[in-house]
Amino acid sequence: MDSNFINASEKKLFKISNNQKTAILASRIEIENGNFHKNEDVISEMREWLKNKKM
């Protein structure tokens, strides 16, 4: 991989709104408190739900 690309990517900045900042902070708190589901669990639950829907 081209190291110039990596260096350029690292310097890119994004502007976010106050609402976005608040949402990010709230999400971080939820994660710290364990209020999340693992991706694998969500996919497994979704597949089970879809399997039952077909019946």
C-alpha positions as CSV (number, residue, x, y, z in Angstrom):
1,M,0.0,0.0,0.0
2,D,1.2,3.5,-0.8
3,S,2.4,5.2,2.4
4,N,1.5,8.6,0.8
5,F,-2.1,7.5,0.7
6,I,-2.1,6.5,4.3
7,N,-0.5,9.8,5.4
8,A,-3.0,11.8,3.3
9,S,-5.9,9.8,4.8
10,E,-4.8,10.5,8.3
11,K,-4.8,14.2,7.8
12,K,-8.4,14.4,6.5
13,L,-10.7,16.3,8.9
14,F,-14.5,16.1,9.1
15,K,-16.8,18.8,10.5
16,I,-19.7,17.5,12.5
17,S,-22.7,19.3,13.9
18,N,-23.5,19.7,17.6
19,N,-26.3,17.2,17.3
20,Q,-23.8,14.7,15.8
21,K,-21.3,15.4,18.6
22,T,-24.1,14.8,21.2
23,A,-25.1,11.5,19.5
24,I,-21.6,10.3,19.4
25,L,-21.0,11.1,23.1
26,A,-24.3,9.4,24.0
27,S,-23.4,6.3,22.0
28,R,-20.0,6.1,23.7
29,I,-21.7,6.2,27.1
30,E,-24.1,3.4,26.0
31,I,-21.2,1.2,24.8
32,E,-19.3,1.9,28.1
33,N,-22.4,0.8,30.0
34,G,-22.7,-2.4,28.0
35,N,-25.8,-1.3,26.1
36,F,-25.0,-2.9,22.8
37,H,-25.3,-6.2,20.9
38,K,-22.5,-8.0,19.1
39,N,-22.9,-8.0,15.3
40,E,-22.8,-11.8,15.2
41,D,-25.7,-12.0,17.7
42,V,-27.8,-9.6,15.7
43,I,-27.2,-11.5,12.5
44,S,-28.0,-14.8,14.2
45,E,-31.2,-13.4,15.6
46,M,-32.2,-11.9,12.3
47,R,-31.7,-15.2,10.5
48,E,-33.8,-17.0,13.1
49,W,-36.5,-14.5,12.7
50,L,-36.5,-14.8,8.9
51,K,-36.5,-18.6,9.1
52,N,-39.6,-18.4,11.4
53,K,-41.3,-15.9,9.1
54,K,-41.1,-18.3,6.1
55,M,-43.1,-21.0,8.0
